[in-house]
Amino acid sequence: MSGCTEVSHDGKVLRPASPGAQGLGVRIDPRPTEGFVHYLPCEISASTQLLKNVLIPNQTTLVDITLRRVVRRGVFELDQGVAQRSFKKIRPGAPL
């Protein structure tokens, strides 16, 4: 990730030089994007300096991602017991 110099042995190049990553990023586009309950998209990026400070060679790095959930008005409502009513035409309200 951070690059390396050329590695040679007996005049033969075993591994060419690598410039490394200039940054690293993740973008999550959760589905569905609308309705009574959905999640907001998120994006995060890391600079070369942050990568050098956080990532350690030969070690696993765990990234914990928490998405923001949006629950809208109308997701759960009690009514007066109208028998067998269709909910297909009910639209989500404002976020709670």
Buried (B, 14 or more C-beta within 10 A) or exposed (E): EEEEEEEEEEEEEEEEEEEEEEEBEEEEEEEEEEEBEBBEEBEEEBEBEEBEEEBEEEEEEEEEEEEEEBEBEBEEEEEEEEEEEEEEEEEBEEEE
